[in-house]
Amino acid sequence: MKKSLIAGNWKMYKTPGESVDFLKKLAMETVKYNDREVLVCPPFTSLYPAAEILKDAPVSLGAQNVHTEKEGAFTGEISPAMLRDSGVEYVICGHSERRNIFGENDSTVNGKVRISSEYGMSPILCVGEKIEERKAGKTFDVIRSQVENGLSGYDRPDMLVVAYEPVWAIGTGLTATPEQAQEVHLFIRQMLSNLYGRELSMAVRILYGGSVKPENVNSLMRQDDIDGALVGGASLKLDSFMGIVNYS
Ligand code: PEP
């Protein structure tokens, strides 16, 4: 059975000390679920101590970014080998904050998706339209191009996770309705099916992200093509994150 994936993206929050405190509590609260996987993506500086805390806990570890090259003179960047050696299993690639604040384009995102898998880490390819694109009726065009370009030449659907995160719903308190989210998730599933075949596409987890909270997670998770959640703000507090992890 495909496990759902509930992932916390901590963004630029929590020092190593704060991360360790949080993860010790999370590790005690999280039981081993048969039907869901729990993932946290702390800042780079917390990854190594986080891996130590989580080594016997049923909580996976992810990074929020990676560089596209194996190594080199790239001051301030983090290589895939550095992440892998720190115990990282997942990498968020092309989060809208990376695209819109730091200027990442589809080609950079594609490089990150590919190199993550090369180093044995599952990429979480983030896609999503801006509010003006939705209002102009361009949602599906944007998603098509981000998925097509983000996965160009990518041949490891078995490792892939995709996150649909409408930009207008991230950190705004606005959530896509379950129906709006499902419609885009189904579209992504069909694209994956065209790229990799139906069976492999069904195994890819497609997460929804954008102001997910304990109050709205159940109705989102009941949708056929929503296989999990990528959670920002609500993943920073134990109560709200556990309220999402324990969706029913
Ligand atoms: C995110 O950062 O990916 C996100 C979805 O944030 P939030 O849950 O705060 O909207």
Boltz pocket constraint, residues with backbone or C-beta under 6 A from the ligand:
constraints:
  - pocket:
      binder: B
      contacts: [[A, 9], [A, 11], [A, 165], [A, 169], [A, 170], [A, 171], [A, 172], [A, 173], [A, 209], [A, 210], [A, 211], [A, 212], [A, 230], [A, 231], [A, 232], [A, 233], [A, 234]]
      max_distance: 6.0
